[in-house]
């Protein structure tokens, strides 16, 4: 009798490319992205969906990859910070974060960038209040949020009010 753990086939799109892997049923999306595909921008931190360090976009919407079973990504599109670098909005966000000193250690930055992209995709000209509200699920222990909000507004072509 075999004691091998059964594995589930997960085929999806990651950063614009079709990928496939077999994972344990209990594996989370963060495990698939980091361990199978080497996408280390996705950070493991709280493992309970409160810090945003593991945030990725699933079909354009932010999700916590630390609590989403990997098999739920089947047939969907996943975007990580590595893929964000290939998009004009991703480049604008990265430039704005650098110009506004919106990060220090950088641990939270990938999740913040992806969450900001999702906001700007749905609301291209947000207010400072909308940016703050959108980023509530992303914790930053280094900078405070003023510079982060300013950076997102700058990427959207607006200055802080």
N, C-alpha and C positions, 0 to 999 in steps of 0.2 A: 504494500500500500504506500502510495506517495504522500509525503507530508509537505510537498511544495505548495506554496500559496498560489491560488489562482490569480491570473493577471487579466486585466481588461485592456482591450485595444482602444486607444484614443487617437483619432485622426482629426486634426483641426488645422487652422491656419495660425501661424505665429509670426508676427511682424511681416505679414504679406507673403509668407511662404508656406506651402503645405508641409505638414510634419505628421509623423506617426510614431507612437511608442506604446509599449505594453507596461501597465502599471498595476500595482496592487490595488484592490478595491478601496482600501482605506487611504490611499495617497491623495494629497491635496494638490491643487493646481500649482502652488509654490514649489512643491517637490518635483513635479514634472518639469517646470520651467528651469529651475536651478540645477537639478541633478541629471535630468535627461538631456536638456538642451544647453546647459552652461550659461544661462541668462542670469547673471549675478546682480543685475540692477534691482531685481526683486528681492527685497530684504526680509529676512525672518526676524521678528521682534516680539510682539505680544502674543501671537497665536490665538487671539480671541476677538479679532476684528475691531480694535479700538484705536490703533495708532496710525494706520495708513501707509506704513513702510512697505507693505507687500502689495499695494494697490497696482492693478493692471486694468486695462480696458478690455472688456468682453463685449464684442459687438458695439464698441463705442461708449460703453457705460462703465464707470469705475466699480470694481469689485475687490473684495479682500481675498487674495489668493491663498491666504493661510487657513481659510475656513471653507473654501469652495472645493468640493471633491473634484479631482482631476477629470473624471469621466464626464462631468457636466460641461466640459469644454468641447466635447465631441461635436463636430459640425459647425463650430463657431469660430470667430476671428478674435485672436488675442493680440493685444499690443502692449509691449513692454517699453521701457525707456530706450533700450537698444534700437527698437524699431522707430521710436519717436524721432530719433536723430535723422531719419531719412525723409521726414516731412517738413514742409516749409513752416508750419505752425510750431513744430517741435524746435526747429532752429531758432525761431523768433523767441520762444519761451526761454530756451537755454541762454540766448544772448541777453535777454532782459534780466534773468536771474543773476547773471554775472555782472552786468552793468549796475544793478541795484544792490549788490552784495546781499542777495536774498538767501544765501546759504553759508554755513560755516563748515561743519563736519561733513555734510553732504549725505548723511544716512537717510534722511527723510526726503531728499530732493527728487528721486525718481517718482515716488508716489505723488508728491506735490505737482510735478510737471504733468503727469498723466491726468490727474484730477482736474488741473487747470485746462488742459487740452479739451477734456470732455465738456467743461463749462463753456469755453470759447467756441466750440463746435455748435453748441445749442444756443448760446447767447453771445454773439460776436462783440457786443459793446456793453459789457456788464458794468454795474456800479460797484463801488468799493464794498458796499454792503453785500451785494450778491457774491462777490469773490470771497469775502470773509465767511459767509454762510456755506458756500460750496466747499471750502477747505476745512470746515469744522472737524471732519473725521481724520485729518492729517495732523499729527503731533510733531512739533519741532521744539527740541529742548535747547537749541543754541541761539536762535536769532530773534525770537519774537516774530510777530506776524506782519508788522507794518511794512517792512521791506519786501516781503513775499507778496503782499497785496499790491504794492506799488509795481512790482515786476510783472505781475499778471495783467494789470491795467496797461502797462507800457507795451506788453506784447499784443494787447488788443488795440493799441493805438490811442490809448487815453492816458491822461496823467491823473495822479491821485488828487482827490478833492478834499 
